[in-house]
Each structure stands twice: as structure tokens, then as C-alpha cells.
Amino acid sequence: MPEQGVADKSLLRQIAKSAVDKPVLTKDWRTWNGRQTMISYGPLNEGHWTLLQKVDQSVLFEDARKIGAWTIWTFLIALVLGWMLSYRLSDTIRRPLLQLSRLMAVDGSTSAGSGTEDVTANLGSSPRSIASPATSSAKGSDGPAPVIFNPKDEVGQIGERFLHMMQKNHELYGQVYEALLSRKQAEFRALQAQINPHFLYNTLESLKGMALANGQRDMAEVIGAFGKCFRISLSYGREQISLGQEVEHVSAYVKVQQFRFRNSFEWICEVEEDICEFYVPKLILQPLVENAIYHGLKGRTDRGYIMLSGAKEGDALRLTVSDDGDGIGAERLDDIRKSLEAERGSAIGFGLRNVHERLRHYGPQYGLSVTSESGQYTSVTLLAPLRTE
């Protein structure tokens, strides 16, 4: 036997018997002296010999074990290298995303890292940068460290757009701040402006008293009407007043105008009492009456009439100011109607447009309409919503 150990004679006898009974090439696992062994045997063509080959399992699988070990080590090395490579590649995405996340964590105050100021300071550089609160705390007294964005990759482009958005937000913040400051200043000026009208109103009341003391009742009545007109127009800064107050205001205005034009026209007011409690924008009747006086009755030598009528019409208030003046020609009337519907127009004055546009804020169904017959009359009708406050 080509081995130094002792042969397994019992197994050899079994193999010899099998070779005689079945002289073909045979291969099988057998136990050779207690060890698993691959046994191969087969007949030779000459001399009636049988060739037997045995290989221990440990020898047979030695190369397989080496190949397996090399395979495992190769896999582990490839895994570690792949992890390191993927980490480096992902870090190129993760780092700018983390920087972007830090920027997004800055709230509206930006006091921790002076983020807003750094945005505007660094927007002109390429690649763009911004100081984040986290990095600024680490830098200490040296100043905030900028966050760098590379505009050549996708995340950098997102960072660029975010910087642009922060710049726009900063500009809008400044605009809103300026608007609020202007509003506060306007409110302060309005409060200051109310002092002078009240002083003037008190002065008119004093003049009215002096006129009564001197027996000038007409003058006292006109001064009282003018003071009432002035007081209602102030209305403590409110934009909405009751229809009753608005009618009282326009009636006081008419009294002043009647004194001026020496009672050249009569004033007729027929507004239903049940609608006087509804609220309307203030100073919507005075421009209509003013137009009726200065345009409708202008140049007349006989006595004219101006009439105010008001009633509830569905869910709206219908108020009409009419005069029996010379009326409006068809072409001029058409221009006025077109000017009311147009955004801008020169056919109507500021007063009518102001009233019309203020009423249109409540809906397109509200506003002014004008009807007229040349040489007979002119009527201006306004529709206003029913408002209880």
C-alpha cells in the first residue's frame, strides 16, 4: 500500500469480492480505519488486477477549504472597501444636506448665528455660503463659519435656491417692517390730526354762540349746520356710520349750501325710517348732492329742487339723489356710464368714482348708476349692502 499506515484488510476483502462479482469502475465513500475516505477501484485490462485508489476526506477537501477561506476573506475585504467607498460617496451628498438642514433649522429670529445678515453678505460669492448657528457657536469670537454650497451638484443647487429664498424673505421682512412702521406713523398722525378738527369744531360752536348773542340767527344756524357736518364727517375715525347719520350729515351740508346760494333751491328728503339703522360707508351721499347743486342747478334763475329718496330693495339699500336741472346729453351720459365701468376714466369726477369704487368692494352688484333726460332731470342711484354693523 502506498501509505505508511496499516491497511484496512476487512475493507480490502470486501472490495476484492465486489471487484470479482462486478468488475466495473466503482467510486464510493467508505470508512478506512475509522476515517471517511473516497474509494475508487476498477479492473485492469491485463493480468486480472484491480486498481484501487483511496483519498482521505481531509486531503480531498483541503483545496476546497483553502478556496472557501480565500473566498470569505476576499468577500470581507470587498465589503469593507465597498462600505468605505459608499460612505465617501454618500458623504458628498449627506454633508450638504446636513448643512441645508442646519439652515432650515434657523427660525425667523436668526439671532443665534446672525443668519439673515450672513445671507445677504455672502450671496454674491461663488460657491455661496451662509453662517449657521451651530458653526457660529463653535467659532466663538472669530465670527461665524460659512456653510459652503457647490452650485455644480443638485444639492448645491437646492442650497443656492434656499439662499435666494432667504434673501427674498429678508427683503420681504424689511418691507413688512417698513409697512408696519408706516402704518403706526399714519395712525399716530391720524390721532394728531383729530386734535385740530375737534379744536375747529369747538371754535365753530363758540362762533355759533356769539352769533346767537348778537341776534344773527341765520348765521348761527349756518355755523351750527357746518359744525354738525364737520362732526359727523369725523365720526371718531370710523369708516362705517348709520344711514341716519349720513342723512343728517348731507342735510347739514345742504343747509350750508342753501345759505350760500340764498335759498335758490329746495331740499326734499324722503328716506324711510326703518332703514336708517343700517350702516353704510360714510360720505357716500355728499358727493352726489354736491354734483346736483353745482352741475344740475348751475346757471338757473328759477327755483330748483333736489330730492333724496331711500328704501330697502331686497338685500340692498337703494338711495337716489335727483334734481330737476338741465339734465345730461345722451353722448355725455354714455361717457359717464362707461367711465363708471372702466378702471380709469375722465368723464366723471373724483367724488363719484370714489363712492362707486368703495361700494364695489362689497360686490359687483353694488355701485352707482346714472339716468337723465336732457332739459328735465338727472338721477344718481346707489346700491349699498344691508349691514347692521
C-alpha positions as CSV (number, residue, x, y, z in Angstrom):
1,M,0.0,0.0,0.0
2,P,1.3,3.4,-0.8
3,E,0.8,4.7,2.7
4,Q,2.7,4.2,5.9
5,G,-0.4,3.3,7.9
6,V,-1.8,-0.2,8.3
7,A,-4.3,-1.2,5.6
8,D,-7.9,-2.0,6.5
9,K,-7.8,-5.7,5.5
10,S,-11.5,-6.3,6.1
11,L,-12.5,-3.5,3.7
12,L,-10.0,-4.7,1.2
13,R,-11.6,-8.2,1.2
14,Q,-15.0,-6.6,0.6
15,I,-13.6,-4.6,-2.2
16,A,-11.9,-7.7,-3.7
17,K,-15.1,-9.7,-3.6
18,S,-17.0,-6.8,-5.1
19,A,-14.4,-6.5,-7.9
20,V,-14.8,-10.2,-8.8
21,D,-18.6,-10.1,-8.7
22,K,-18.9,-6.8,-10.6
23,P,-15.7,-5.9,-12.4
24,V,-16.6,-2.3,-13.3
25,L,-15.3,1.1,-12.3
26,T,-16.7,1.9,-8.9
27,K,-16.5,5.0,-6.6
28,D,-17.9,5.3,-3.1
29,W,-17.4,6.8,0.3
30,R,-16.1,4.2,2.8
31,T,-14.7,4.1,6.3
32,W,-10.9,3.3,6.2
33,N,-9.6,2.7,9.7
34,G,-12.3,5.0,11.2
35,R,-11.8,7.8,8.7
36,Q,-14.1,8.9,5.9
37,T,-12.3,8.0,2.6
38,M,-13.1,8.2,-1.0
39,I,-12.5,4.7,-2.5
40,S,-12.2,4.3,-6.3
41,Y,-11.5,0.9,-7.9
42,G,-11.8,-0.8,-11.2
43,P,-10.5,-3.8,-13.2
44,L,-7.3,-3.5,-15.3
45,N,-7.4,-4.9,-18.9
46,E,-4.4,-7.1,-18.4
47,G,-3.4,-9.6,-15.7
48,H,-6.8,-9.7,-13.9
49,W,-5.7,-7.0,-11.5
50,T,-7.9,-4.4,-9.8
51,L,-6.6,-0.9,-9.3
52,L,-7.7,0.8,-6.1
53,Q,-7.3,4.4,-5.1
54,K,-8.1,5.9,-1.8
55,V,-8.1,9.6,-0.7
56,D,-8.9,10.8,2.8
57,Q,-11.7,13.3,3.2
58,S,-9.3,15.8,4.8
59,V,-6.9,15.7,1.8
60,L,-9.8,15.8,-0.7
61,F,-11.3,18.9,0.8
62,E,-8.1,20.7,1.6
63,D,-8.1,22.8,-1.6
64,A,-11.9,23.4,-1.2
65,R,-11.2,24.8,2.3
66,K,-8.4,27.0,1.0
67,I,-10.7,28.2,-1.8
68,G,-13.5,28.8,0.8
69,A,-11.2,30.8,3.1
70,W,-9.9,32.9,0.3
71,T,-13.4,33.5,-0.9
72,I,-14.5,34.6,2.5
73,W,-11.5,36.9,3.0
74,T,-12.0,38.3,-0.4
75,F,-15.7,39.0,0.3
76,L,-14.9,40.7,3.6
77,I,-12.2,42.9,2.1
78,A,-14.5,43.8,-0.8
79,L,-17.3,44.5,1.7
80,V,-15.1,46.8,3.8
81,L,-13.8,48.6,0.8
82,G,-17.3,48.9,-0.7
83,W,-18.6,50.3,2.6
84,M,-15.7,52.9,2.8
85,L,-16.3,53.9,-0.9
86,S,-20.0,54.2,-0.5
87,Y,-19.6,56.2,2.7
88,R,-17.3,58.6,1.0
89,L,-19.7,58.9,-1.9
90,S,-22.7,59.3,0.3
91,D,-20.9,61.8,2.4
92,T,-20.7,64.1,-0.6
93,I,-24.5,64.2,-0.5
94,R,-25.0,63.9,3.2
95,R,-22.7,66.8,4.1
96,P,-24.5,69.5,2.0
97,L,-27.9,68.0,3.1
98,L,-26.8,68.4,6.7
99,Q,-25.7,71.9,6.0
100,L,-29.0,72.7,4.4
101,S,-30.8,71.1,7.3
102,R,-29.0,73.4,9.7
103,L,-30.0,76.4,7.6
104,M,-33.6,75.3,7.6
105,A,-33.4,74.9,11.4
106,V,-32.8,78.7,11.7
107,D,-36.1,80.3,12.7
108,G,-37.3,83.7,11.9
109,S,-35.2,85.4,14.6
110,T,-31.8,84.2,13.3
111,S,-30.3,85.8,16.4
112,A,-28.1,82.8,17.3
113,G,-25.9,82.9,14.2
114,S,-26.9,86.2,12.6
115,G,-28.1,84.1,9.7
116,T,-30.1,86.8,7.8
117,E,-27.2,89.2,7.7
118,D,-24.8,86.5,6.6
119,V,-27.1,85.5,3.8
120,T,-27.1,89.0,2.3
121,A,-23.4,89.3,2.8
122,N,-22.5,86.1,1.1
123,L,-25.0,85.9,-1.7
124,G,-22.5,87.4,-4.1
125,S,-19.8,84.8,-3.7
126,S,-19.4,81.5,-5.6
127,P,-19.9,79.0,-4.3
128,R,-22.4,80.6,-2.0
129,S,-22.2,80.4,1.7
130,I,-24.1,81.2,4.9
131,A,-23.3,81.1,8.5
132,S,-25.3,78.6,10.6
133,P,-25.9,78.8,14.3
134,A,-24.1,75.5,15.0
135,T,-20.9,76.6,13.3
136,S,-21.0,80.1,14.7
137,S,-21.1,78.9,18.2
138,A,-18.0,76.7,17.5
139,K,-16.1,79.6,16.0
140,G,-16.7,81.8,19.1
141,S,-15.2,85.3,18.8
142,D,-13.7,84.6,15.4
143,G,-17.0,85.1,13.7
144,P,-19.5,82.6,12.1
145,A,-18.1,80.0,9.8
146,P,-19.8,80.0,6.5
147,V,-21.7,76.9,5.1
148,I,-20.4,76.3,1.5
149,F,-22.6,75.1,-1.3
150,N,-21.3,73.8,-4.6
151,P,-23.6,75.1,-7.3
152,K,-22.5,72.3,-9.7
153,D,-24.4,69.4,-7.9
154,E,-28.1,69.0,-7.3
155,V,-27.9,69.5,-3.5
156,G,-25.8,72.6,-4.1
157,Q,-28.4,74.0,-6.5
158,I,-31.1,73.4,-3.8
159,G,-28.8,75.3,-1.3
160,E,-28.4,78.1,-3.8
161,R,-32.2,78.4,-4.2
162,F,-32.6,78.3,-0.5
163,L,-30.1,81.1,0.0
164,H,-32.0,83.1,-2.7
165,M,-35.3,82.4,-0.9
166,M,-33.8,83.5,2.4
167,Q,-32.6,86.7,0.8
168,K,-36.1,87.3,-0.6
169,N,-37.6,86.6,2.8
170,H,-35.2,89.1,4.4
171,E,-36.2,91.7,1.9
172,L,-39.9,91.0,2.4
173,Y,-39.3,91.1,6.2
174,G,-37.8,94.6,5.8
175,Q,-40.7,95.7,3.6
176,V,-43.3,94.4,6.0
177,Y,-41.4,96.1,8.9
178,E,-41.4,99.3,6.9
179,A,-45.1,98.9,6.1
180,L,-46.0,98.3,9.8
181,L,-43.9,101.2,10.8
182,S,-45.5,103.5,8.2
183,R,-48.9,102.3,9.4
184,K,-48.1,103.1,13.0
185,Q,-46.8,106.5,12.0
186,A,-50.0,107.1,9.9
187,E,-52.2,106.1,12.9
188,F,-50.2,108.5,15.1
189,R,-50.6,111.3,12.6
190,A,-54.3,110.5,12.3
191,L,-54.7,110.8,16.1
192,Q,-52.8,114.0,16.0
193,A,-54.9,115.2,13.1
194,Q,-58.1,114.6,15.1
195,I,-57.0,117.3,17.6
196,N,-57.2,120.1,15.1
197,P,-60.7,119.2,13.8
198,H,-62.0,119.0,17.3
199,F,-60.5,122.4,18.1
200,L,-62.1,123.8,14.9
201,Y,-65.4,122.2,15.9
202,N,-65.3,123.8,19.3
203,T,-64.4,127.1,17.7
204,L,-67.5,126.8,15.4
205,E,-69.6,126.2,18.4
206,S,-68.2,129.3,20.1
207,L,-68.9,131.4,16.9
208,K,-72.5,130.0,16.9
209,G,-72.9,131.2,20.4
210,M,-71.6,134.6,19.6
211,A,-74.0,134.9,16.6
212,L,-77.0,134.0,18.7
213,A,-75.9,136.5,21.3
214,N,-75.8,139.2,18.6
215,G,-79.2,138.2,17.2
216,Q,-77.8,136.8,14.0
217,R,-79.9,133.6,13.9
218,D,-79.3,132.8,10.3
219,M,-75.6,133.0,10.8
220,A,-75.8,130.9,13.9
221,E,-77.9,128.3,12.1
222,V,-75.4,128.0,9.3
223,I,-72.5,127.8,11.7
224,G,-74.3,125.1,13.6
225,A,-75.0,123.1,10.4
226,F,-71.4,123.4,9.3
227,G,-70.2,122.2,12.7
228,K,-72.6,119.3,12.6
229,C,-71.4,118.4,9.1
230,F,-67.9,118.6,10.4
231,R,-68.6,116.5,13.5
232,I,-70.3,113.7,11.6
233,S,-67.6,113.5,9.0
234,L,-65.1,112.8,11.7
235,S,-67.2,110.1,13.3
236,Y,-64.4,109.2,15.7
237,G,-62.3,107.8,12.8
238,R,-64.9,105.1,11.9
239,E,-65.4,104.3,8.2
240,Q,-68.9,103.0,8.7
241,I,-71.8,105.1,10.1
242,S,-75.5,104.6,10.2
243,L,-77.6,105.8,7.3
244,G,-79.4,108.1,9.7
245,Q,-76.1,109.9,10.5
246,E,-75.2,110.0,6.8
247,V,-78.6,111.6,6.0
248,E,-78.1,114.1,8.9
249,H,-74.6,114.9,7.5
250,V,-75.8,115.6,4.0
251,S,-78.8,117.6,5.3
252,A,-76.4,119.8,7.2
253,Y,-74.3,120.2,4.1
254,V,-77.3,121.2,2.1
255,K,-78.2,123.9,4.7
256,V,-74.8,125.4,4.4
257,Q,-75.2,125.5,0.6
258,Q,-78.6,126.9,0.8
259,F,-77.2,129.8,2.8
260,R,-74.5,130.3,0.2
261,F,-76.8,130.3,-2.8
262,R,-79.5,132.3,-0.9
263,N,-82.1,129.5,-0.9
264,S,-82.1,129.2,-4.7
265,F,-83.2,125.5,-4.3
266,E,-85.3,123.4,-2.1
267,W,-84.2,120.2,-0.3
268,I,-86.6,117.2,-0.1
269,C,-85.6,114.2,1.9
270,E,-87.7,111.1,1.8
271,V,-85.7,108.3,3.4
272,E,-87.7,105.5,5.1
273,E,-87.1,105.5,8.8
274,D,-86.8,101.7,9.0
275,I,-83.6,101.7,7.0
276,C,-81.8,104.5,9.0
277,E,-80.3,101.9,11.4
278,F,-78.3,100.1,8.7
279,Y,-74.6,101.0,8.3
280,V,-73.1,102.5,5.1
281,P,-69.7,103.9,4.2
282,K,-69.5,107.5,5.3
283,L,-69.6,110.4,2.9
284,I,-71.4,108.5,0.1
285,L,-74.3,111.0,-0.3
286,Q,-72.5,114.3,-0.1
287,P,-70.6,113.9,-3.4
288,L,-73.9,113.1,-5.2
289,V,-75.7,116.2,-3.7
290,E,-72.7,118.4,-4.4
291,N,-72.8,117.3,-8.1
292,A,-76.6,118.0,-8.2
293,I,-76.0,121.5,-6.8
294,Y,-73.0,122.5,-8.9
295,H,-73.9,120.8,-12.2
296,G,-77.7,120.2,-12.1
297,L,-78.8,123.6,-10.9
298,K,-75.9,125.7,-12.2
299,G,-77.0,128.8,-14.1
300,R,-80.7,128.5,-13.2
301,T,-82.6,131.7,-12.5
302,D,-85.7,130.0,-11.1
303,R,-86.0,127.9,-8.0
304,G,-84.7,124.3,-8.3
305,Y,-85.4,121.1,-6.4
306,I,-83.0,118.4,-5.1
307,M,-84.5,115.2,-3.7
308,L,-83.0,112.4,-1.7
309,S,-85.1,109.2,-1.5
310,G,-84.1,105.9,0.1
311,A,-85.7,102.5,0.6
312,K,-84.9,98.8,1.1
313,E,-84.7,96.8,-2.1
314,G,-84.2,93.1,-1.5
315,D,-81.0,92.6,0.4
316,A,-79.7,96.1,-0.5
317,L,-80.3,99.8,0.2
318,R,-81.4,101.9,-2.7
319,L,-80.6,105.7,-2.4
320,T,-81.3,108.2,-5.1
321,V,-80.3,111.8,-5.5
322,S,-82.4,113.6,-8.1
323,D,-82.5,117.2,-9.4
324,D,-84.8,119.0,-11.9
325,G,-81.9,120.7,-13.7
326,D,-80.9,120.8,-17.3
327,G,-80.1,117.1,-17.4
328,I,-77.3,115.4,-19.4
329,G,-77.0,114.9,-23.1
330,A,-77.1,111.4,-24.5
331,E,-73.4,111.3,-25.6
332,R,-72.2,112.8,-22.3
333,L,-74.4,110.3,-20.3
334,D,-72.9,107.4,-22.3
335,D,-69.4,108.6,-21.5
336,I,-70.3,108.8,-17.8
337,R,-71.7,105.3,-17.7
338,K,-68.6,103.9,-19.5
339,S,-66.3,105.7,-17.1
340,L,-68.1,104.1,-14.1
341,E,-67.4,100.6,-15.5
342,A,-63.9,101.4,-16.6
343,E,-60.9,101.2,-14.2
344,R,-60.0,104.7,-15.2
345,G,-61.9,107.5,-16.8
346,S,-62.1,111.2,-17.1
347,A,-65.8,111.6,-17.7
348,I,-66.6,111.6,-14.0
349,G,-65.1,113.5,-11.1
350,F,-63.2,112.1,-8.2
351,G,-66.2,112.2,-5.8
352,L,-68.4,109.9,-7.9
353,R,-65.6,107.5,-8.7
354,N,-64.6,107.3,-5.0
355,V,-68.2,106.4,-4.0
356,H,-68.6,103.9,-6.8
357,E,-65.3,102.1,-6.1
358,R,-65.9,102.0,-2.4
359,L,-69.3,100.4,-2.9
360,R,-67.8,97.9,-5.5
361,H,-65.7,96.5,-2.7
362,Y,-68.8,94.8,-1.4
363,G,-69.6,93.1,-4.8
364,P,-70.1,93.9,-8.5
365,Q,-73.8,94.3,-7.9
366,Y,-73.3,97.4,-5.8
367,G,-72.3,100.9,-7.0
368,L,-73.7,103.9,-8.9
369,S,-76.0,104.2,-11.9
370,V,-76.9,107.4,-13.7
371,T,-80.2,108.2,-15.5
372,S,-81.0,111.6,-17.1
373,E,-83.3,113.3,-19.6
374,S,-81.8,116.4,-21.3
375,G,-83.7,119.5,-20.1
376,Q,-85.7,117.6,-17.5
377,Y,-83.8,115.8,-14.7
378,T,-80.8,113.8,-13.5
379,S,-80.9,111.0,-11.0
380,V,-77.9,109.2,-9.5
381,T,-78.8,105.9,-7.7
382,L,-76.5,103.9,-5.5
383,L,-77.0,100.4,-4.2
384,A,-75.3,99.5,-0.9
385,P,-75.4,96.2,1.0
386,L,-77.5,95.8,4.1
387,R,-75.1,96.0,7.0
388,T,-76.0,96.1,10.7
389,E,-72.5,97.0,11.9
